Amino acid sequence: MKVLVTGGAGFIGSHIVDLLVEKGHTVTALDDLSSGRRENVNPKAKFVKMDVNDPKLAELFTGERFDWVDHHAAQISVVVSTREPLADARVNIIGTLNVLEQSRKNGIKKFVFASSGGTIYGEVPLGAADEGTVFVPVSPYAVAKAAIEYYLNFYFHEYRLPFISLRYANIYGPRQDPFGEAGVVAIFTRAMLDGKTPTIFGDGKCARDFVFCKDVARANLMALETDKTGPYNIATGTATDVNRLYELLSAETGFKKPAKRGPARPGDLRRSILSPEKIGRELGWHASVKLSEGLKQTVEFFKK
């Protein structure tokens, strides 16, 4: 198949490109390199430097005649979205609609969207959020992700554009940016390896559901290949708080100092855990990389 991966030079997108290339697909990675890195792109994939709002996107679609689209291009910072909601909407809503319109016009057979279960569900005080959990987005970033899910339903019912939205928990692994505000694993790892003491904000008991990037790439491949349509959580269903994560990474990196402590950050969720039961039952996907092994691979990447 001919596949377009938007955001294909980014952290998650580049791992998806790698897997698609490995499976023999013809892959085009589109990225404006605002957060992605050219060196992340598999040499066997075609690279196109382009913004998803570029009018030339239409020419790319008509010229390449893609079969599948995997849409990961996004403004990725919750903090930036809060500070600049118009800029966030330009990329995460209008940009995604541009890709959807070209997909509709060019007969795309499957559209996969990178959604965010870690933000659209809001607080998950007990248990794990499933795909029927009501959206409670509390940032413009989360609002945009939720809005696109509604648009996807519209495009399916109006134009019969098959889609799957993958609602990610907290994704981590090699190639994640350690210098932004997202990605606590990357931030802690880079700091510890540089001999700097990371800061834990609040009491460190904020719990997250950590999923390794290569498991996520596998989920995208399954989503592209299936004839099913709809949302799926990409998660482990397991809670790990920040204090425990700090302990695990300290052991893996050999870092001996206790964390610095800072005030809790406004808007940080206390608990965000998702249920992977639906995708396990319907597509046979399960997170295969345990947190300890994923952290080991991540640390090894940053050491290099």
C-alpha positions in Angstrom: 0.0 0.0 0.0 1.0 3.6 -0.5 0.8 5.3 2.9 1.1 9.0 3.9 2.2 9.5 7.5 1.8 13.1 8.5 4.2 14.1 11.3 6.4 11.3 10.0 9.6 12.9 11.3 8.2 13.1 14.8 8.6 10.9 17.8 5.7 8.6 17.3 5.3 9.1 13.5 8.8 8.1 12.7 8.4 4.7 14.5 5.2 4.1 12.5 7.1 4.9 9.3 9.8 2.4 10.3 7.3 -0.4 10.8 5.4 0.4 7.6 8.7 0.3 5.6 9.6 -3.0 7.3 6.3 -4.5 6.3 6.9 -3.6 2.6 4.7 -0.5 2.2 5.6 2.5 0.2 5.7 5.3 2.7 5.7 9.1 2.4 6.6 11.0 5.6 5.2 14.6 5.7 6.5 16.9 8.3 7.1 20.7 8.7 10.0 19.9 11.1 8.6 22.3 13.7 9.0 19.5 16.3 10.1 16.5 14.1 13.6 15.8 13.1 14.8 14.9 9.6 17.2 12.3 10.9 14.3 10.4 12.4 12.9 9.5 8.9 13.7 6.1 7.6 15.9 6.4 4.5 13.6 4.0 2.6 10.7 6.4 3.0 10.1 9.5 0.9 10.3 12.7 2.9 8.2 15.8 2.1 8.8 19.0 4.1 5.3 20.6 4.2 2.8 22.1 6.6 -0.6 20.5 6.7 -2.1 23.9 5.9 0.0 24.3 2.7 -2.1 24.6 -0.5 0.3 22.2 -2.1 -1.1 19.4 0.0 -3.7 18.9 -2.7 -1.0 18.4 -5.3 0.7 15.8 -3.1 -2.5 13.8 -2.8 -3.4 13.8 -6.4 0.2 13.1 -7.5 0.9 10.3 -5.1 -2.5 8.6 -5.0 -2.2 7.2 -1.4 -4.2 4.3 -0.2 -3.9 5.0 3.5 -3.4 8.1 5.7 -1.9 8.0 9.2 -2.3 11.5 10.7 0.1 12.4 13.4 1.0 16.0 12.5 0.0 18.2 15.4 0.9 21.1 17.7 1.9 18.8 20.5 2.1 21.1 23.6 -0.8 21.4 26.0 0.9 24.5 27.5 1.2 26.2 24.1 -2.4 25.4 23.3 -3.5 27.1 26.6 -1.3 30.2 25.8 -2.1 30.3 22.1 -5.4 28.6 21.4 -5.7 30.1 17.9 -2.3 28.7 16.9 -3.3 25.3 18.3 -6.6 25.3 16.3 -4.8 26.3 13.1 -2.8 23.1 13.1 -4.9 20.6 15.2 -8.3 21.5 13.8 -7.9 23.3 10.5 -4.8 21.4 9.5 -6.5 18.1 10.2 -9.6 19.1 8.2 -7.3 19.9 5.3 -5.9 16.4 5.5 -9.4 14.9 5.8 -10.7 16.9 2.8 -7.9 15.6 0.6 -8.5 12.1 1.9 -12.2 12.4 1.0 -11.5 13.8 -2.4 -8.9 11.2 -3.3 -10.6 8.0 -2.2 -8.4 7.1 0.8 -9.3 3.6 2.0 -8.4 4.2 5.7 -7.7 7.2 7.8 -6.0 6.8 11.2 -6.0 9.7 13.6 -3.7 10.2 16.6 -6.1 11.2 19.4 -5.4 11.7 23.1 -7.0 9.6 25.7 -4.6 11.1 28.2 -6.4 14.5 27.8 -9.9 14.1 26.3 -11.3 12.0 29.2 -10.0 14.4 31.9 -9.6 13.0 35.4 -10.1 9.3 35.8 -10.4 9.0 39.6 -11.2 5.3 39.7 -10.6 2.3 37.4 -9.7 3.0 33.8 -11.5 5.1 31.1 -13.0 3.1 28.3 -14.1 4.3 24.9 -17.6 5.1 26.2 -16.3 7.5 28.9 -17.6 11.0 28.4 -15.1 13.6 27.1 -14.1 16.2 29.7 -11.4 18.2 27.8 -9.8 20.9 29.9 -7.3 22.4 27.5 -7.5 23.7 23.9 -5.3 20.8 22.8 -7.8 18.3 24.3 -10.7 20.2 22.8 -9.2 20.0 19.4 -8.6 16.3 19.7 -12.2 15.7 20.8 -13.5 18.0 18.0 -11.7 16.0 15.3 -13.2 12.8 16.7 -16.7 14.3 16.0 -15.5 15.4 12.5 -14.3 11.8 11.8 -17.8 10.5 12.5 -19.2 13.1 10.2 -16.8 12.2 7.4 -17.6 8.5 7.9 -21.4 8.9 7.8 -21.5 11.6 5.1 -18.7 10.4 2.8 -18.0 6.8 4.0 -14.4 7.6 4.8 -13.3 4.7 7.1 -11.4 5.8 10.1 -9.9 4.7 13.4 -9.0 7.2 16.2 -6.3 5.9 18.5 -6.7 7.5 21.9 -3.2 7.4 23.3 -2.3 7.2 27.0 1.2 8.5 27.8 3.6 7.4 25.1 7.4 7.2 25.8 10.5 5.8 24.2 13.5 6.6 21.9 13.3 9.8 19.9 11.0 11.6 22.3 12.0 15.3 22.8 13.6 15.7 26.3 13.6 19.5 26.1 9.8 20.2 25.8 7.1 20.2 28.5 5.7 16.9 27.3 7.3 13.5 28.0 8.3 13.0 31.6 10.3 9.9 30.8 12.5 11.7 28.2 12.8 14.8 30.5 13.9 12.7 33.5 16.2 10.5 31.5 18.1 13.3 29.8 18.5 15.2 33.0 19.8 12.2 35.0 22.3 11.2 32.3 23.5 14.8 32.3 24.0 14.7 36.0 21.1 17.2 36.6 18.5 16.6 39.3 15.0 16.5 37.8 12.1 18.2 39.4 8.9 16.5 40.6 6.0 18.9 40.7 3.6 18.4 43.6 3.6 15.3 45.7 4.6 13.0 42.8 1.5 10.9 43.1 0.0 11.9 39.7 -0.6 8.5 38.0 -0.2 7.8 34.3 -0.5 4.9 31.9 2.8 4.5 30.1 2.9 2.8 26.7 6.1 2.1 24.7 6.4 3.7 21.3 6.9 0.5 19.3 3.7 -1.0 20.7 2.0 2.2 19.5 3.5 1.7 16.0 2.1 -1.8 16.0 -1.4 -0.5 16.9 -1.2 1.9 14.0 -0.4 -0.9 11.6 -3.3 -2.9 12.9 -5.6 0.1 12.6 -4.7 0.7 9.0 -5.2 -3.0 8.1 -8.5 -3.6 9.8 -11.9 -3.0 8.2 -13.3 -1.8 11.5 -14.1 1.9 12.2 -14.2 3.9 15.4 -12.1 4.7 18.5 -9.7 2.6 20.4 -7.7 3.3 23.5 -3.9 2.6 23.3 -2.9 1.9 26.8 -1.8 -0.7 29.3 -4.5 -0.1 32.0 -1.7 0.1 34.6 -1.1 3.1 36.8 2.4 4.3 37.6 2.9 7.5 39.6 5.7 10.0 39.0 7.5 9.0 42.2 7.7 5.4 41.1 8.8 6.4 37.6 11.7 8.5 39.2 12.8 5.4 41.2 12.8 3.2 38.1 14.8 5.7 36.0 17.2 6.4 38.8 18.0 2.7 39.0 18.3 2.4 35.2 20.6 5.4 34.8 22.5 5.0 38.1 21.4 8.4 39.3 21.7 8.7 43.1 20.2 12.0 44.1 16.6 12.5 45.3 14.3 14.6 43.1 13.9 18.3 43.5 10.4 19.3 44.5 8.3 22.0 43.0 4.7 23.3 43.4 2.0 21.3 41.6 1.3 22.7 38.1 -2.1 24.1 37.4 -4.1 21.7 35.1 -2.1 18.6 35.7 -4.4 15.6 36.0 -4.1 13.5 39.2 -4.9 10.3 37.5 -5.2 9.2 33.8 -5.6 5.5 33.2 -7.2 4.0 30.1 -8.7 0.6 29.4 -7.2 -1.4 26.4 -9.9 -4.0 26.6 -11.7 -3.1 23.4 -8.7 -3.1 21.1 -7.5 -6.3 22.7 -10.8 -8.0 22.1 -11.5 -6.6 18.5 -8.0 -6.3 17.0 -5.8 -8.5 19.2 -3.5 -5.7 20.2 -1.9 -5.8 23.7 1.0 -3.7 25.0 3.9 -6.2 24.8 6.8 -4.1 26.2 6.8 -4.0 30.0 7.7 -0.6 31.5 11.0 -1.8 32.9 12.1 -3.0 29.4 10.8 0.1 27.7 12.7 2.4 30.1 15.9 0.3 29.6 15.6 0.8 25.8 14.9 4.5 26.3 17.9 5.1 28.5 20.1 3.2 26.0 18.9 5.5 23.2 19.7 8.7 25.2 23.1 7.3 26.2 24.0 7.2 22.5 
